[in-house]
Each structure stands twice: as structure tokens, then as C-alpha cells.
Amino acid sequence: MKKKKRKKDPAYLSAPNVSKVIDDNNVQIEGNFTTKEAKDLANLLNSGALPVKMKEVYSTSVGAQFGQDALNQTILAGIIGVAAIFIFMLVVYRIPGIIACITLTAYTYIVLLILALLNATLTLPGIAGLILGIGMAVDANVITYERIKEELKVGRSTKAAFEVGGKEAFRAIFDGNISTLLVAVVLFYFGTSSVKGFATVLIISILVSFLTAVWGSRVLLGLLVKSNVLNNKPRLFTVNPRDIHNLHDGVSTYDLKTHFDRFDFVKNHRMFLGIFAAITIAGIIILSVFKLNLGIDFASGTRAEVTSDSKLTEQQIKKDLNEIKMPSDDIVFQGKNSTTAVVSFKGALSQSEIAKFKTHFDDKYKHEPSISTVTPTVGKELAKNGLYALAIASILIVIYIAIRFEFYMGIAAILSLLFDAFVIFIFFSIFRLEVDITFIAAVLTVIGYSINDTIVTADRIRDIGRKMKTYKTKDDVAFAVNHGLRQTFTRSINTILTVIFTVLALVLFGSESILNFSIALLVGLVSSVFSSIFMAMQLWYVFKSHQVKKKGPIQNVKKKEKSVTQVNLWYRIV
């Protein structure tokens, strides 16, 4: 461009930048023009377009009524999901739950404000990302409040429990947010159109949730704690006074009894891993036989959604298609009363065919159809980018977990995460659900989010290992794993429940346009509940036991260890 600009007669008339959304017929080019230059440029532009032939490779158009209905449904789903989270937090955590509700409200407002300042256009996946972010934002509250409850049970005062619990929870919150942020960045880099919008909202949500859920909750709860109104009132934190020990007894948080002490998670590790292996083998067979129901994003073609105020029938739609000489045997109906018909065509329709299709159905049903077109070239590119994104996200998570914990934990974590992703593929293959570009976004989101459960448990196992100082036998490793799983079981369930509330609301009340996206999230999150407990930690036990057997006792405490320096520094700053 610079070289052409220096030429006497460059190949372009002007090279302006688009500074805002073009939503009307008036466009203004700003610059340092003389009156003559401005008139000459206007005359040249008015004389006609440049002789450049444009080829359509990817396009999407959405009818006004369809878009508005989908928006209303998704917002309703968001309201229901958030209301469920609020009720859950109030019932389970009481006073801290009220603080969580306040910070979640502030989080939602700040995210929407940032998007408004960025002049961002919210797509349906983007709105879904905002709703999902609300569920993820509450995780930090759950982790912190559970830690505070543990400190109260060992006999600490409310102030001491608040300080120590908050500090101990920060590590797991930080690691969980960073891992999810890594995946969101990968999604943004490799994503296209609506997926990039989803990734943008997810990145903003993660950063804002870190501000509101960690700093905001700490400030608000700190004001209550320092006012002394919560002193000697453990029930306000849902802690039963009978469960509180005397601080002088020397009971630590690792010695606290749980409801799961009778369960030996490691004893049956071979059975658990065998079940996961059997599911994997069965899944490979299912995928090889049934394969995936690829949508136009990957298989190329055209997808049209026809909306009506009354029920549509297959015979009726086929008759309409024959009238405009555009027959199709791939017709699927959506909505409670089958008021939306999804028509798929092999190959990309031309602009004239799309115009004819829109005119016919708009005139007959008074709703403009929504049409998406993808050429074979773009379909292959989207598929390739999806695989790249999955591979890079997995590698980044392994590296990060290996740095923050250890290599074996990183391998165990990513194997369980890939299993969650594989379960989504199996589910979609069995039920013949369409796989589109948002499917990849859902899979990567599950990988980025479900690592949180693994991190919470891994953090506790690491602390137990440091207290033990040395793993001398595989029984020591088993003790650490069992103890860690028992003590984090409740918070693992609570953190995943808050996100499942929002995703379930999207499935039940959200738009049909993102139903498959929401289902993929739900299936992956449910799978992650089991894989993080019964697969990731069991694999780590196998790896670590083999290491102990091969190399002998393993030291868990390094000399001059400074593992919590950054945490203490952060809290001193706050």
C-alpha cells in the first residue's frame, strides 16, 4: 500500500479505515483534504465502483423477526439461570451469598458497559458467553467461602478465618481463571464471526469476574467482618457450632471430618479407569460407524431458516420449494409448535437464488428467512482451525499445569479434559445433532472451564503433600489423593452446579439457534464432574505411585520454597 501510494497514479482512490459500525446510507471519509481534493475524490467515487469481481465464500443473513425472537428467548434463559444462581448462593452461603449476588450484579453491569464502550455487536453466542460468564464468576466466591468455612471450623475467629481463607483460596482461583483465559484467547485467534464474538465476551467476563469476585467480594465481606457484626455467628456462614473445634487443640483444615470420609476413591481406581477406557473404545466404534452430522460450516452448503406465525409442515415447505424450483429433502422443524423450518442445500446458493428464496418466503409468511452460506474452501479452513485450536489449547494447559503443579498432573488433567471433549463428540454422533462452528467453541470452553475442578483438587493435594513432606510409598500417595478429593468434593460440586444452572437454562429456555451449542456445553460439564474426580486424580495416583516405586521416596517440600510469596504480596496490596 505504501509503495502504491508513492506512485503517480496509485491503483486505489482512497484507503480509509472504518471507525464505527456502518448502519445507514451516509458514509463520511475524514482526512486532511483541500476543497479541490475533496471534490475530486467525491466525483471519482460517484463515477462508479472499481472493476473488482468479488466472490462470496461465507455469508449470513438473519431475518429481523427471527433475530428478535432468538434474542428474547436467550435473555429470558439468562434471567432464569442467574435467578437460580442467586437462590442457590443465598441458601447455601447466606451472608456471603448476599455478597456474591451483589458482586454478580456489578459484574454483569461492568461487562455490558465495556461491550458498549467497545461498540461491540452481541451475537447469540456472545450473549451465551455473557450468561456462561456469570456462572463462572461465582466460582471464585464458592471457593473462597468454602475455605473461610474450613477456617471457622478449626476454631479461628471470623476475622482470622476471613483473612486466611481468602488467601488460601486465591491460588486456585488464579490458576482456574488463567487456564480458562488461555482457551478463550485461542478461541479468539482461531475463531470466525460469532465464535470470535463469544471468545471476546468470555475474555472480558474472565477479567471482570476476577475483579468483582475476588477484589469486590473481599472488600464488601471485609467491611462486614471488620464491623464485628459477624463475630461468633458461624450460622451466618452456614457453619454448625457443633462442628467448630477449639483452636488450641491444633486441628488443621486437613484434619476436618467430611461427609465423604467413608469413601475410598483410590481403592477402585482400576475399575474407574477401566470404565473410562471402555467408554472411549465404545465411542471410537460409534464415531466410526455413525460419524458426525456435519453442518454447512464444515461440509459446505446453504442453510435457510423459515419462520411462520403458525405451524409448518414438511409437505407445505416442499411445495413452496418446488414452486421456486429449489427442492430439498433435508428439512428439519424447530420450536414447540414447529413454527421454524430449517432447510439445507448441498452447495452454496448464488445471490440470485438467495434473493428468490427470501422474496418468496417473506411474501408468503411475512418473516424474512435467515440464510447462511459456506463454500467448500471455507468449510475446510474452519475445520482445520478448529483442530488447531483444540491442539494448541491442550498444549497450553499441559504447560501451565506442569509449571504451576507438576508435569504428571498436567498430563492427567489434559487426558480427563480430552475425555470430556470426546464425550461431547459421542453424544452428538449418537443423537445425530448437527455439528457447526459453535460446537468447537463449546468443546474448547468445556476444556477451559472444567480444568477448574481439577485445579481445586490438585491445589489441596499439593498442600497435603507439603504437610506430609515426603511420599515414601504408594499408600502415602493414596492418602493424599483420598484426603484431597474428600475435602474438595463439596466445593467441586457447588462450582460446577452454578455453571450448569446457566447452561441448563440456555438449553430449556434459550433460542433454538444455539441449542446445540448449549447442549454441547451441558454434556461436557456433566462429564467433567466425573472425569475430574474419578479419572484425573486416579491417573495422577497411578503416575505418582509408579514414580515412587521406581525412584524411591519423593520430597514434596523444596528448600527455601516461595510458593505463596505472590499470594501474600497481592493481599498486602489489597
C-alpha positions in Angstrom: 0.0 0.0 0.0 2.8 2.4 0.9 4.6 1.6 -2.4 1.5 2.2 -4.4 0.9 5.4 -2.6 4.2 6.8 -3.7 3.3 6.2 -7.4 1.9 8.9 -9.6 -1.4 7.0 -10.3 -2.0 4.5 -7.5 -4.4 1.6 -8.1 -6.8 2.8 -5.3 -8.7 6.1 -4.9 -8.7 6.2 -1.1 -7.8 3.9 1.8 -9.9 4.9 4.7 -10.4 3.0 8.0 -13.8 2.0 9.3 -14.1 3.7 12.8 -17.6 2.7 13.7 -20.4 0.4 12.6 -22.0 1.3 9.3 -25.7 1.2 9.9 -27.1 3.8 7.4 -26.5 5.0 3.9 -24.4 8.0 4.8 -20.6 7.4 5.0 -18.0 10.1 5.8 -14.3 10.0 5.0 -12.2 12.2 7.2 -8.7 13.4 6.5 -6.5 16.4 5.6 -8.2 17.3 2.3 -8.2 20.6 0.4 -11.5 21.6 -1.1 -10.4 20.6 -4.5 -9.1 17.2 -3.3 -12.4 16.5 -1.5 -14.4 17.4 -4.7 -12.2 15.3 -6.9 -12.5 12.3 -4.6 -16.2 12.6 -4.4 -16.5 12.8 -8.2 -14.3 9.7 -8.6 -16.3 7.7 -6.1 -19.6 8.8 -7.6 -18.4 7.8 -11.1 -18.8 4.1 -10.2 -17.3 1.1 -8.3 -13.8 -0.2 -9.1 -13.8 -3.1 -11.6 -13.2 -5.8 -8.9 -15.0 -9.1 -9.1 -16.0 -10.3 -5.6 -16.6 -14.0 -4.9 -18.8 -14.9 -1.9 -17.2 -17.5 0.3 -19.1 -17.1 3.6 -22.3 -15.1 4.3 -25.0 -15.0 6.9 -28.3 -13.0 6.9 -30.8 -13.0 9.7 -34.4 -12.0 9.4 -35.5 -9.2 11.8 -38.3 -11.2 13.5 -36.2 -14.3 13.8 -33.3 -12.4 15.4 -35.6 -10.6 17.8 -37.3 -13.8 18.9 -34.0 -15.5 19.4 -32.7 -12.6 21.4 -35.7 -12.5 23.7 -35.5 -16.3 24.3 -31.8 -16.1 25.2 -32.3 -13.1 27.5 -35.1 -15.0 29.3 -32.9 -18.0 29.7 -30.2 -15.8 31.1 -32.6 -14.2 33.7 -33.8 -17.7 34.8 -30.2 -19.0 35.0 -29.0 -16.0 37.1 -32.0 -16.2 39.4 -31.2 -19.9 40.0 -27.6 -19.0 40.9 -28.8 -16.2 43.3 -31.2 -18.6 45.1 -28.5 -21.3 45.3 -25.9 -18.9 46.8 -28.4 -17.4 49.3 -29.5 -20.9 50.5 -26.0 -22.4 50.7 -23.9 -19.5 51.9 -26.3 -17.0 53.5 -24.5 -13.7 54.3 -21.6 -14.4 51.9 -24.2 -15.5 49.4 -25.7 -12.0 49.6 -22.3 -10.5 48.9 -21.9 -12.9 45.9 -25.3 -11.7 44.5 -24.2 -8.1 44.8 -20.9 -8.6 43.0 -22.5 -10.7 40.3 -24.9 -7.8 39.6 -21.9 -5.5 39.4 -20.1 -8.0 37.2 -23.0 -8.1 34.7 -23.2 -4.3 34.6 -19.5 -3.8 34.1 -19.3 -6.4 31.3 -22.2 -4.8 29.4 -20.6 -1.3 30.0 -17.3 -2.5 28.5 -19.1 -4.0 25.5 -21.0 -0.8 25.0 -17.8 1.3 25.1 -16.2 -1.0 22.6 -19.3 -0.6 20.3 -19.4 -4.4 20.3 -22.2 -6.2 18.5 -23.6 -9.0 20.6 -24.3 -12.2 18.7 -26.4 -15.0 20.3 -23.2 -17.0 21.2 -21.8 -13.7 22.6 -24.9 -13.4 24.9 -24.5 -17.0 25.8 -20.9 -16.3 26.7 -22.1 -13.5 29.0 -24.6 -15.8 30.7 -21.9 -18.5 31.0 -19.5 -16.0 32.4 -22.0 -15.2 35.2 -21.9 -18.9 36.2 -18.1 -18.9 36.1 -17.8 -15.7 38.0 -19.5 -17.2 41.1 -16.9 -20.0 41.2 -14.4 -17.7 42.9 -17.0 -16.9 45.6 -17.7 -20.6 46.2 -14.0 -21.5 46.5 -13.4 -18.5 48.9 -16.4 -19.1 51.1 -15.7 -22.9 51.4 -12.1 -22.0 52.6 -13.5 -19.5 55.1 -15.9 -22.1 56.4 -13.0 -24.5 57.0 -11.0 -21.9 58.9 -14.1 -21.2 61.1 -14.4 -25.0 61.8 -10.8 -25.2 63.1 -11.6 -22.5 65.7 -10.3 -19.3 64.1 -12.1 -16.0 64.8 -14.3 -14.6 62.0 -11.6 -12.0 61.1 -8.8 -14.6 61.0 -10.9 -17.1 59.0 -11.7 -14.3 56.5 -8.0 -13.4 56.1 -6.6 -16.9 56.0 -9.4 -18.4 53.9 -9.3 -15.7 51.3 -5.5 -16.0 51.0 -5.6 -19.8 50.6 -8.4 -19.7 48.1 -6.6 -17.2 45.8 -4.2 -19.7 44.3 -6.9 -22.0 43.0 -8.9 -19.0 41.7 -5.9 -17.5 39.9 -4.9 -20.8 38.3 -8.5 -21.6 37.2 -9.0 -18.2 35.6 -5.7 -18.3 33.8 -6.4 -21.7 32.3 -9.8 -20.6 31.1 -8.3 -17.3 29.7 -5.7 -19.3 27.7 -8.5 -21.2 26.0 -10.5 -18.0 25.4 -7.5 -16.4 23.7 -7.0 -19.4 21.5 -10.7 -19.3 20.5 -10.4 -15.6 19.7 -7.3 -16.2 17.5 -8.7 -19.1 15.5 -12.4 -18.3 15.7 -14.5 -16.7 13.0 -17.6 -14.5 13.1 -19.9 -15.5 16.0 -17.2 -17.6 17.7 -14.8 -14.6 17.9 -17.7 -12.7 19.5 -18.2 -15.5 22.0 -14.4 -15.5 22.8 -14.4 -11.7 23.2 -17.2 -11.8 25.7 -15.6 -14.7 27.5 -12.2 -12.9 27.8 -13.9 -9.7 29.2 -16.0 -11.9 31.5 -13.0 -13.7 33.0 -11.1 -10.4 33.6 -14.1 -8.6 35.1 -15.1 -11.6 37.2 -11.6 -11.7 38.7 -12.1 -8.0 39.7 -15.6 -8.4 41.1 -15.5 -11.9 42.6 -12.0 -11.6 44.2 -11.4 -8.0 45.0 -15.1 -6.8 45.2 -16.3 -9.7 47.3 -13.3 -9.3 49.6 -13.9 -5.6 50.1 -17.6 -6.0 50.8 -17.3 -9.0 53.1 -14.3 -7.4 54.7 -16.4 -4.4 55.7 -18.9 -6.7 57.4 -16.2 -8.7 59.1 -14.4 -5.6 60.4 -17.6 -4.2 61.8 -17.8 -7.2 64.1 -21.5 -7.8 63.3 -20.5 -11.4 62.2 -18.5 -12.3 65.3 -19.5 -15.5 67.0 -22.2 -16.1 64.4 -21.0 -19.1 62.4 -24.5 -20.0 61.3 -24.4 -16.9 59.1 -21.7 -18.7 57.2 -23.8 -22.0 57.3 -21.3 -23.5 59.8 -22.9 -25.5 62.6 -21.4 -24.5 66.0 -21.1 -28.2 66.9 -18.5 -28.6 64.0 -16.2 -26.0 65.4 -13.0 -27.1 67.2 -11.0 -25.3 69.8 -8.1 -23.5 68.1 -5.8 -24.7 70.9 -6.4 -28.3 70.0 -4.2 -27.8 67.0 -6.7 -29.2 64.5 -5.8 -28.1 60.9 -8.1 -27.8 57.9 -6.6 -31.0 56.6 -7.9 -32.9 59.7 -11.5 -31.8 59.4 -14.1 -34.5 59.0 -16.3 -34.6 55.8 -19.4 -36.4 54.7 -17.3 -38.4 52.3 -14.7 -39.9 54.7 -16.1 -43.4 54.3 -15.4 -43.3 50.5 -12.1 -44.7 49.3 -11.7 -43.1 45.9 -8.3 -44.7 45.1 -9.2 -48.3 46.1 -11.2 -48.8 43.0 -9.0 -46.7 40.6 -8.6 -49.6 38.2 -12.3 -50.0 37.9 -12.8 -46.3 37.3 -10.1 -46.1 34.7 -11.4 -49.3 33.1 -14.9 -47.7 32.7 -13.4 -44.6 31.1 -11.3 -46.8 28.8 -14.5 -48.8 27.8 -16.4 -45.6 27.1 -13.5 -44.4 24.9 -13.4 -47.6 22.9 -17.2 -47.6 22.5 -17.0 -44.0 21.4 -14.4 -44.7 18.7 -16.7 -47.5 17.4 -19.7 -45.3 17.4 -18.0 -42.4 15.6 -16.5 -44.8 13.0 -20.0 -46.2 12.3 -22.3 -43.2 12.7 -19.8 -40.4 12.2 -20.7 -36.8 12.9 -23.7 -34.9 11.4 -21.6 -32.1 10.0 -23.4 -28.8 9.4 -22.6 -26.4 6.5 -19.8 -24.8 8.5 -17.7 -27.9 7.8 -19.4 -29.7 4.9 -20.2 -26.5 2.9 -23.6 -25.6 1.6 -26.5 -23.4 2.4 -28.8 -23.4 5.5 -32.1 -21.4 5.5 -34.4 -20.9 8.4 -38.1 -20.2 7.5 -40.3 -18.8 10.3 -44.0 -18.6 10.4 -46.7 -17.5 12.9 -48.4 -20.8 12.5 -47.3 -24.5 12.4 -45.4 -25.5 9.4 -45.5 -29.0 7.7 -43.0 -30.8 5.6 -45.5 -31.1 2.7 -46.1 -27.4 2.9 -42.4 -26.4 2.8 -41.6 -28.9 0.0 -44.5 -27.4 -2.1 -43.0 -23.9 -1.6 -39.5 -25.1 -2.6 -40.9 -26.7 -5.7 -42.7 -23.5 -6.7 -39.4 -21.7 -6.8 -37.6 -24.7 -8.3 -35.2 -25.2 -5.3 -36.1 -28.6 -4.0 -34.5 -30.1 -0.8 -35.1 -33.3 1.1 -33.2 -32.1 4.2 -35.9 -30.3 6.2 -36.0 -30.1 10.0 -38.5 -28.4 12.2 -37.8 -26.4 15.3 -39.8 -24.7 18.1 -42.6 -26.0 20.3 -45.2 -25.7 17.6 -42.9 -26.4 14.6 -43.0 -22.7 13.6 -39.5 -22.8 12.2 -38.3 -24.9 9.3 -34.6 -25.4 8.7 -33.9 -26.2 5.0 -30.4 -27.3 3.9 -29.0 -27.3 0.4 -25.8 -29.1 -0.8 -23.5 -26.5 -2.3 -23.6 -22.7 -2.0 -26.6 -20.9 -3.4 -26.0 -17.9 -5.7 -27.0 -14.4 -4.8 -29.9 -14.6 -7.2 -31.2 -17.9 -5.7 -30.9 -16.4 -2.2 -32.9 -13.3 -3.3 -35.6 -15.5 -4.9 -35.8 -17.7 -1.8 -36.1 -14.7 0.5 -38.7 -12.9 -1.6 -40.9 -16.0 -1.8 -41.0 -16.9 1.9 -41.0 -13.3 3.1 -44.1 -12.6 0.9 -45.9 -15.8 2.0 -45.1 -16.0 5.7 -44.3 -12.3 6.4 -41.0 -13.1 8.0 -37.6 -12.7 6.3 -35.7 -16.1 6.2 -32.3 -16.4 7.8 -29.7 -17.8 5.4 -26.1 -18.9 5.9 -23.8 -20.0 3.0 -20.4 -21.6 3.2 -18.2 -22.6 0.3 -16.1 -25.9 0.4 -12.9 -23.8 0.8 -14.1 -22.0 3.9 -15.6 -25.2 5.3 -12.1 -26.9 5.2 -10.5 -23.8 6.7 -12.9 -23.8 9.6 -12.4 -27.5 10.3 -8.6 -27.0 10.2 -8.7 -24.0 12.5 -10.9 -25.9 14.9 -8.4 -28.8 15.2 -5.5 -26.3 15.6 -7.4 -24.5 18.4 -8.1 -27.8 20.2 -4.5 -28.9 19.9 -3.0 -25.6 21.0 -5.4 -25.1 23.9 -4.5 -28.6 25.2 -0.8 -28.0 24.9 -1.0 -24.6 26.7 -3.0 -26.2 29.6 -0.5 -29.0 30.0 2.4 -26.5 30.1 0.6 -24.2 32.6 -0.4 -27.0 34.9 3.1 -28.5 34.7 4.6 -25.2 35.7 2.1 -24.4 38.5 1.9 -28.0 39.8 3.9 -30.7 38.0 4.2 -32.5 34.7 2.2 -35.6 35.7 -0.6 -33.5 37.0 -0.7 -31.7 33.6 -0.9 -35.0 31.7 -3.6 -36.4 34.0 -5.6 -33.1 33.7 -5.5 -32.9 29.9 -6.4 -36.6 29.4 -9.5 -36.1 31.5 -10.3 -32.8 29.6 -9.9 -34.5 26.3 -12.2 -37.3 27.5 -14.9 -34.6 28.3 -14.5 -33.3 24.8 -14.7 -36.8 23.3 -17.9 -37.5 25.3 -19.5 -34.5 23.5 -18.5 -35.9 20.1 -20.0 -39.3 21.1 -23.3 -37.7 22.3 -23.6 -35.7 19.1 -22.9 -38.7 16.9 -25.5 -40.9 18.7 -28.3 -38.3 18.7 -27.4 -37.0 15.2 -27.1 -33.4 16.4 -25.7 -31.0 13.9 -22.0 -30.0 14.4 -21.3 -26.4 13.4 -18.6 -23.8 14.2 -20.1 -23.0 17.6 -19.7 -26.7 18.5 -15.9 -26.2 18.5 -16.4 -23.1 20.8 -18.4 -25.2 23.2 -15.8 -28.0 23.3 -13.0 -25.6 23.9 -15.0 -23.8 26.6 -15.6 -27.1 28.4 -11.8 -27.8 28.3 -11.0 -24.4 29.6 -13.6 -24.4 32.3 -13.7 -28.0 33.6 -10.0 -27.7 34.4 -11.1 -25.6 37.4 -12.4 -28.6 39.3 -9.1 -30.4 38.7 -7.1 -27.4 39.8 -9.1 -27.0 43.1 -8.4 -30.7 44.0 -4.8 -30.6 42.8 -4.2 -27.5 44.9 -5.5 -29.3 48.0 -3.5 -32.5 47.2 -0.4 -30.3 46.8 -0.9 -28.8 50.3 -1.5 -32.2 51.9 1.7 -33.4 50.2 3.7 -30.5 51.6 2.3 -31.2 55.1 3.3 -34.9 54.7 6.7 -33.7 53.3 7.5 -37.0 51.7 5.8 -39.7 49.6 7.5 -42.8 50.8 5.1 -45.4 49.4 2.1 -45.6 47.1 -0.1 -45.6 50.3 1.1 -42.1 51.1 0.1 -41.0 47.6 -3.3 -42.7 48.0 -3.8 -40.9 51.3 -3.1 -37.5 49.7 -5.5 -38.2 46.8 -8.3 -39.6 49.0 -7.9 -36.8 51.5 -7.8 -34.1 48.8 -10.9 -35.5 47.0 -12.9 -35.8 50.2 -12.2 -32.3 51.3 -12.9 -30.6 47.9 -15.8 -32.8 46.9 -18.5 -30.3 48.1 -16.9 -27.2 46.5 -16.3 -29.1 43.2 -20.0 -30.0 43.0 -21.0 -26.4 44.0 -18.8 -24.7 41.5 -20.0 -26.9 38.6 -23.6 -26.6 39.7 -23.6 -22.8 39.3 -22.5 -23.1 35.7 -24.9 -26.0 35.0 -27.7 -23.7 36.2 -27.0 -21.2 33.5 -26.3 -23.7 30.7 -29.4 -25.7 31.6 -31.5 -22.5 31.4 -30.0 -21.9 27.9 -31.0 -25.5 26.9 -34.5 -25.2 28.2 -35.4 -21.6 27.5 -32.8 -20.3 25.1 -33.0 -19.8 21.3 -33.1 -22.8 19.0 -30.2 -21.2 17.1 -27.8 -22.0 19.9 -29.5 -25.2 21.3 -26.8 -27.5 20.0 -24.1 -25.1 21.4 -25.8 -25.2 24.8 -26.3 -29.0 24.7 -22.6 -29.5 24.0 -21.7 -27.3 27.0 -24.1 -29.2 29.3 -22.9 -32.6 28.2 -19.2 -31.6 28.6 -19.8 -30.0 32.1 -21.7 -33.1 33.4 -18.9 -35.3 32.1 -16.3 -33.1 33.8 -17.9 -33.7 37.2 -17.0 -37.4 36.9 -13.7 -37.1 35.0 -12.1 -34.6 37.3 -12.8 -36.9 40.4 -12.7 -40.4 39.0 -10.2 -40.0 36.1 -7.7 -37.1 36.5 -6.8 -37.8 40.2 -6.8 -41.6 39.6 -4.4 -41.1 36.7 -2.2 -38.9 38.8 -2.2 -41.5 41.5 -1.0 -44.2 39.0 1.7 -41.9 37.6 2.9 -40.8 41.1 2.9 -44.4 42.5 4.9 -45.6 39.6 7.4 -42.8 40.2 7.7 -43.7 43.9 8.2 -47.3 43.1 10.9 -46.5 40.5 12.8 -43.7 42.2 12.0 -44.2 45.9 10.7 -41.5 48.4 9.7 -38.2 46.8 10.3 -34.9 48.6 7.3 -32.6 48.4 8.8 -29.6 50.1 11.7 -27.8 48.4 14.3 -25.8 50.3 13.6 -22.1 50.5 10.2 -22.7 49.0 8.4 -19.5 48.0 5.2 -20.9 46.6 2.9 -18.4 48.4 5.0 -15.2 48.1 3.0 -13.8 45.2 -0.2 -14.5 47.1 0.9 -12.8 50.3 2.1 -9.8 48.3 -1.2 -9.5 46.4 -3.2 -9.5 49.7 -0.9 -6.9 51.3 -1.5 -4.7 48.3 -5.3 -5.1 48.6 
